[in-house]
Amino acid sequence: MNFSLLLDNADPLLWERWMPIGIFSGITTNPTLLRQAKQPCTINSLKFLARKAESLGCKEIHFQAWGGTYQELFECGIALGELATKDLNVYIKVPITFQGSQAAKELIKSNLSITFTACYEIQQILIAAAIGVEYIAPYMGRISDLGIDAFSELVSMQKTLDNINSNCKILVASIRKKSDIVSLLNEGLNTFTISPRLAEDLFNVKETVKASDDFERAAKGIK
């Protein structure tokens, strides 16, 4: 089973901190994250971000298409797809709506990689599998906010994809606890996008930090 972590953030300064460590294979963004990072949601701005990500060794980046109609989503997706290079694969994120699905189908015909976003219910997996998108991103934390057992829901989504032999992969988003990653890995889900805060938490093991400090003190001859 291939395991993959992606960084869910649009701030290039935070990319500079996290991408060189080597735990992330890619980056996911969306218009909300762009706004939080004070990055314009324009093709030119995303072109700059794509080159920045590539320079940091990023292998894949997910940019969300925008537009109020199928045609606008499609045209935006085509423009975003042109930001890909031989070293950086650009995934076009589209919401799993009727219009988004229309755009996704046509973008796939143009040999572009698609990530369906805003997945909340298990039947949406069927749309993703039928159209043939590469990723679908259910929002674990937000599903839980609805009073639903998000863990069981995601496990059922994965079993459904396995049962129909779909190549579509679940990209788990909106993760709030590091323990959820391990629990889902044990159920066959293997691709996750996490915030810098959660990334910090992966390294936040009190006993490990103390042991490291003790080693340093011993190396310097400090009792």
Secondary structure, DSSP 4 states (H G I P E B T S, - for coil): ---EEEEE---HHHHHHHGGGSS-SEEE--HHHHHHTT---SHHHHHHHHHHHHHTT--EEEEE---SSHHHHHHHHHHHHTT--SS-EEEEEEESSHHHHHHHHHHHHTT-EEEEEEE-STTHHHHHHHHT-SEEEEBHHHHHHTT--HHHHHHHHHHHHHHTT---EEEEBS---HHHHHHHHTTT--EEEE-HHHHHHHH--HHHHHHHHHHHHHHTT--
